[in-house]
Amino acid sequence: MKLLKNLSICMLALAVALSLGCGDDDSSSSDAAGGAGGAGAEGGAGGAGAEGGAGGAGAEGGAGGAGAEGGAGGAGAEGGAGGAGGAEPLPSIADIATGDERFSTLVSLVDSAGLLGLFTGTDEYTVFAPTNAAFEALPQETLDAVMADPDLLQFVLSLHAAPGRVNAESVVAGTLVQTLGGYVSVAVDGENVAVGGAPVSAVDIEASNGIVHVIDSVITDNASIVEIASGISDFETLVGLVVQANLVDALSAEGPLTVFAPTNDAFAALPEETLAAVMDDPELLASVLTHHVINGAVTAADVAAGDVETLGGTVTIAGDADAGWTINGAPIVTTDIRASNGWIHIMGGVIVPAAE
């Protein structure tokens, strides 16, 4: 009887395997999307069903195959364990926000700005999501101004989303986060973390298209000129010289100011004797640095050929929007980095004051 019983089970397993186009050995098999996994013979595990397919049944003692994403796990025959069901797909960022009453104000504003669809697709973002209480804590005149100005609303909302997945560990590892609206500051005090001045209360909520961090206030502006320069390694030489020249307070003023910021490579390209002379002469150093600062807001759209007054004196802008701009021969390579107190444009060279 035992022999007949085993023979019957093996015949059944072989028939199932042949009907699925599988071999007749004891190894597990896997179908294409939507197909069921093959049955394992005595002691063998049932094959896993690929995306949407059910896992195959394991014959006497064999474990039922696991159903991949969305598929049901197969049943284990006579003593075999049933296969595990597939994992539920993660919700999108938009699904997380719309499904949580804490974010109803945020969802309403994102929807009114026409940005909700941005967070339903496959492009990945990291969202710093203010709660309803965070919006309620804003001064009423600030909230009214944001809601009444579509451009301002889009700007404020863009400060809360960064491209790609930025988990909590990555956030606290730096001093800046580059959002869709520009750089915002990161402050860490023990276990307390703030992004753009907003305390972070919950982190790393995984979505199918990114990550959500919960914040307890609304980010309303970018990091300052000094914070941005200090947080970008390519400005290490510039920041060191600004500190040496005691210009940190001047560049931290309310502004608006416009800074033409040379990179480390721009300073390294100077003749050694020129750089040494600048660094050894406090007055010359201050003059060179202040020739990179304009009192007022100057964006790329405002740039025009001609003489311009800086805090250190007159410089000459040449070129055009197509060919590119230079200041006293030094090229502007990147424009319009927005700061809370002005704008930064990145220079591929150092602006050397004209000889008097």
Summary of the structure (lengths in Angstrom):
residues: 356
radius of gyration: 31.0
end to end distance: 111.2
largest distance: 111.2
contacts: 1176
relative contact order: 0.07
helix: 33%
strand: 24%
